[in-house]
């Protein structure tokens, strides 16, 4: 249990966010711990399944990072899986994030996210509609999803099984008149059943993160400061890997014409610098 300093905003207060006043069944009170100014910033929700795949983890991190570098607050529910990756990637990119809880703000759930919750308290905002020491129930976690979508301008569903709680957030967003973006996934993956069905039902396929940011009225500028001090050859290989998503050394050779010894040397250097990673015979751009 934590003992965070917090403020309480009643629904009839001028400080109560207008976005929440407009939803059905708005919280009567908001318990807030952290940077309250984030309530009034441009924000996007990123949610998904606790049962994630490597694909879902990587995509949630990419989206959160790009939103953060565009000064857009990332909202999620601090659940295991996609929610956690979204919060972490936003903070890692020096962005802002809001965690909406199904418990009181003094309760850490899941317990493994204690460190993450502490970081959000210090650098972001924690929100709950429940008394600080309330431990939560099976009803409060789905119910908090209306707040996640309510304070967000757009909602992104990264991965969702057929009965994922992330679909509850999507339904709330639709009811609230919000755009729902869904990340297309492998049709054979359990984790993409819900997201693919959302697209079939009219959700916007998230193909390019720039489109999402531009639709918020914000100019999207792709920027990676880690590439700033690289040599010309290092930058070339890093960009080839980033554009491909996953690639082999042979494919890098075909795209760049560099000798294989040089490719192996540079990719090793870029791994040490934390820009690339490799396993299973393929090379990946590190989030």
N, C-alpha and C positions, 0 to 999 in steps of 0.2 A: 504494500500500500504506500502511496505517495502522500505528500502533504503540500500540494502546490498552492501558491497564492492564486486566487481567482476572483473574477467579478461576475455578477449576475445581472442579466438584462431581461426585464419583463417585456412581454409582447406589445404593451402599450407605451413603451419607452421610445423616445425619438432615436435612440441609439440602436434600436432593433432593426436589423437589415430589411430593407423593403422587399428584397427578393424572397425572403421567407414569409413576409406578411401575405404574399400573394398566393401561397400554396394552400391546398386543402389540409386542414388539421395542423396549423403551424404550432410549433412548440410554445407552451405558455411562458417558459423561461429558458434562457440559455446560460449555462455555466461555462465561463471562458477562462482559460489559463494560457498565457503567452501574449503574443502580439495581436491585440484586438483589431488593429487597423487592417489586418488581412481580410476581415469580414467584408470590407468595402472595396477590395481589389478585383481585377479581372481574374476569373478562376475557371478551371476546367477540372472535372472529376475524371479520375482514372480508376476503374474498378475491374475486378475479375475473380477468377476462381482461386480457392485455396489449393486445389489440386492442379498445379500449373505444369507446363512443359518448359523445356529450355527455350523454345521459340517464344512462349508467352513472357517469360522472364526478360528476355532480351528486348522484345518489343516494348514492354512496359517501361523499361529503363530508357530506351531511346526516346519515347514520347515524353516522359517526364523531364528528361534532360533538355530536350528542345523547347518545351514549354518554359522551363526555368530560365533558360538563356534568353528567352523572349519576354522575361519579366511577368510571366503568367503564373499565378498561384495554382499549385496542384492540390486537389482535394481528394481524399480517400478515407477508408474506414479502418485502417491500421490492422486489418486481418492478416493472417499468414498468406503467403503467396503474392499475387499480383499487387495487392494494396501495399504491402510492405516494400516491394521493389520500387513502386512509384514514389513513395515517401522518401526512401533512401536515395534514389537517383536525383530527385529534386534537391535534396540537401547537399549531395555531393557536388552538384553543379552550382552551389551557392544560391539556390533559389529558395522560394518560400512554399510552405506546405501546410495544409490544414487537415487534422485528423478528427473525424467525427466518430464518437464512441457510442457503443450500446451499453456501456457501463457509466458509472460516475467518473469524474476526472481524476480521482485519487486511486482508481483501480487499474491495474495493468493487465490487459488481456489481449493477446496471449502473454504469459509471463516472459517468454523469450524475447519480447519486444520492449523490455524495460529500458534498455539503452536507447532504443529508437524514440520511445516516448519522452525520455529526458531531453534528447536533442530537439525534438519538436517543441517541447515546452520552452527551450532556450532560444530557438531560432524561428519557430513557427507559431501555430495556434492549435490548441486542443479545445474541442467543443463537445458538450453533452447537454441533454435536456433533463438529466437526472441528478438527484442529490449526489454530492461528491463521493460518498462512500457506498453508493449503490453498486452491487456486484453484477447486475445484469440478469437477463433471463432469455429463454429461447424466443420470446416475443419482441424484446427490445432491440435486438440486432437487426432484424428485417425492418423494423419501424424507423430506425435511425437513417435508413437509406433515403427516405424522403427529404432529409436534411442535406445529405450529400448532394443530391440532384438539385435541391432547392436553392442552395447558395452558389451553384455553378452555372455558368453561361452555357456550357456544352458538357455532354457526358460521353466518355469513351469506354466501351466495353472491350477489354483485351482478350480474355479467354473466359468461356462460360460453358459448363456442361449443361445438359438438358434441364437440370433442376437447380442450377447455380443461383446463389443469392444475388449475384450481379444482375441477373435478369429482373429481379425486383426493383433494383435501382433504375434499370432501363425503363420499366413500366411506369415508375413514378415520374421519370423525366418526360416521357411521352404525355402523361396526364397533365404535366406542368407546362407543356408546350415547348419543351427544350429539344434541340437537335441531339439525336443519339447517333454517335459514330461507333461502328463495330469493325473490329480487325478481322479480316477474312483469315480462315485457317484451313488446315488440311481436313478434307471431308472424311477422312478415316480416323481422325483424332477425337477422342471423347471430350477433350477440352475445347473443341471448336464447334460442337453441335449447336450450342446456344447462340454463339456469335454468328454463325452462318445462317441460322434460322432468323435472327434479327434482320440480317440483310435481305433475306427473302421476304420479310414482312415490311420492309421499307426503310430500315435504318441506313444511314449513309456509310458506304464502305470506306474505311480509312486506308487509303492507298498512299497518300502523301501527307506527311505531317505539316508541310507548308500550307496545304489547302485549309486545314483546320485553323491554323494561326491566322491566315489571311481572312478567313470568314469571321474572325473576331474583330476585324478592322485594324489588325496590327501587321505591319510589314514584316515579312519573314526573311531574315538574313541568316543563311547557313554559316555558322562560325564555330571553329574548333581551335581554341587558343593553344592546344597541345601541338598543333602543326606549325606554330609560328617560327620556332627556332630550328626546324629541321633542314637538312641539306636538300638540294633539288631532287636527288635520287630518292631520299627517304620520303619526301613529300609525295613524289610520284607513286611509289609503291603503296603508301598509306592510303592515298585516294583511290587507287585501283581496288584495294581490298574493301574499302568502305563502300564503294559503288557496287561491288559484286555481292556483298553480304557475307559470302563464304567462297573461298577460292583455294586452288592448289598452287604450289610453286610453279608447276608446269604452265598453268594458265597465266600466272604473272609474267612468266618468260614470254609467252605469246603476245601479251598485251604491251610489254615494255621493251622487249628485245635485250634486256640486261642478261649478262652471263649468269648461269645458275649459281656459281660461287658467290657472286655479288648479291644475288637475291637472298641466298641463305644467310649471308653476313648481315644484310640490312634488316631482314625480318627478325633476326635474333636481337639486333640493337633495338628495334622498335618494340619487341616484346619486353625487353628490359626497361624501356621508357614507359611501359604501360599503355601503349597505343594499339598493339596487336596481341593476339593470343593464338595458340595453335594446339590442336589435338585431333586425333583420328585422321591424320594426313591432310587436314585442311587448315587454312589460316583465316582468322576472324578479326574484325575490327573491334577493339575493346571499348565497352561503353564508358 
